[in-house]
């Protein structure tokens, strides 16, 4: 039965509409993934390309190839890039360490709260599905909204 809001032919069902929509979404997701991969690969620069870019940049600065100044320029560019990468690595290591400390502090809090709630029937007993984890010292599960035993 067609109404002003539907465009189905006689005999078609709403399930057919959903199937067509699901295929369209799946195709769009595949195309998006392919585009993201192509963009990611286009941004990659090989070491040979990087070396040629460095030499071109030093040549543009006015240094002549084969001179000590040209070699110093390319070496400085390489060292500057290495220093930038080292600083970036240190930044991400510190971010990861801070995140780990926050997670461990939160888990310690969950352990304490769960142990304090032990025996309280108002809270369910923690299990593997709890958001906290397992206390390996007491071999009990812990979490934010449950009790250890």
KACOR-V88763 format. One record per pair of residues at least 4 apart in sequence whose ideal C-beta (glycine too) atoms are under 8 Angstrom apart, sorted by the first residue. I is the first residue (numbers start at 0). J is the second residue. If there is no record, write none. Layout:
BEGIN
i = <I	I>
j = <J	J>
END
This chain:
BEGIN
i = <1	1	1	1	7	7	7	7	7	11	11	12	13	14	15	16	17	18	19	20	21	22	23	24	25	26	27	28	29	30	31	32	33	34	35	36	37	38	39	44	44	44	45	46	47	48	49	50	50	51	52	53	53	53	53	54	54	54	54	55	56	56	56	57	57	57	57	57	58	58	58	58	60	62	62	62	62	63	63	64	65	66	67	68	69	70	71	72	73	74	75	76	77	78	79	80	81	82	83	84	85	86	87	88	89	90	91	92	93	94	95	96	97	98	99	100	101	102	103	104	105	106	106	106	106	107	108	109	109	109	109	109	109	109	110	110	110	110	110	111	112	112	112	113	113	113	113	113	113	113	113	113	113	114	114	114	114	116	116	116	116	117	117	117	118	118	119	122	122	122	123	123	123	124	124	124	124	124	125	125	125	125	125	125	125	125	125	126	126	127	127	129	129	129	129	129	129	130	130	130	131	131	131	131	132	132	132	133	133	133	133	134	134	134	134	134	137	139	139	140	140	141	141>
j = <5	6	7	9	11	12	13	15	16	15	16	16	17	18	19	20	21	22	23	24	25	26	27	28	29	30	31	32	33	34	35	36	37	38	39	40	41	42	43	48	49	52	49	50	51	52	53	54	73	55	56	57	73	76	77	58	64	69	73	59	60	72	76	62	69	72	73	76	62	63	64	69	72	66	68	69	72	68	69	69	69	70	71	72	73	74	75	76	77	78	79	80	81	82	83	84	85	86	87	88	89	90	91	92	93	94	95	96	97	98	99	100	101	102	103	104	105	106	107	108	109	110	131	132	141	111	112	113	130	131	132	141	142	143	114	131	134	141	147	115	116	141	143	117	125	131	139	140	141	142	145	146	147	137	139	141	147	122	145	146	147	146	147	148	146	148	146	144	145	146	144	145	146	140	145	146	147	148	129	131	139	140	141	142	145	146	147	140	145	133	140	140	141	142	143	144	145	142	143	144	140	141	142	143	140	141	142	138	139	140	141	138	139	140	141	147	147	147	148	145	147	145	147>
END
